[in-house]
């Protein structure tokens, strides 16, 4: 075989391998795109599907319990959960397709992948011992999602930091706090989750008043402010129950503390509390009473 023939044969082999590799990567990309599209369709269908009976009166004109089909809280929660599950499924599909592509590419390049495949179980055990934290992160992330502990868009407290969930991955959960700081928390380090976005929330407003104030009259003014908010059409969709005054919460050396609460849609408790404080102040001024918002 002449030198030209060797070069031609080598060029043909290289070209054939390159074409095969391009074909493998192209097929893998198409498969990944189709799988992600199928997951998106499934997530979209699940997010708009029939929901179980809701708990609230968040979508009502007559303040009566409605079905969750028109309950924005239930619908939003379902959408959050399905989006998070879809993100997880996409990560798993991408990892599986990537592993298959690597094995096929190695086989095309002439490497013997049979021992690699046969030893996958042994390697998996070794990795399990050597990368326990990674496995812990992965398993914790899966259970958090499927148990609906956490979802994209939720406001959560994970112990070390709190904020809005922007992404839940196989290893990392990404949060953004009220200052705008983005936090990356390893799933395996999350030992507890305080979720402020599930089903309903409660706005709590504490108001201090001097001991000389007529407490019963003060409480009546607070009830009037709460009832006014309850009847306001602008807040009909975020209030689950009429605001109520729990009574005297605390006694200090110079003030009585009266607590008022209202059950709201998730993530609306802060806005409702701000509006309620404003209306309490206006009512107290009109009644000639003095009050000090404490919380």
Secondary structure by P-SEA (a helix, b strand, c coil): ccaaaaaaaaaaaaaaaaaaaaaaaaaaaaaaaaaaaaaaaaaaaaaacccccccccccccccccccccccaaaaaaaaaaaaaaaaaaaaaaaaaaaaaaaaaaaaaacccaaaaaaaaaaaaaaaaaacaaaaaaaaaaaaaaaaccccccccccccccccccccccccbbbbbccccbbbbbccccccccccccccbbbbbbbbbbccccaaaaaaaaaaaaaaaaaacccccccccccccccccccccccbbbbbbbbbbcccaaaaaaaaaaaaaaaaaaaacbbbbbcc
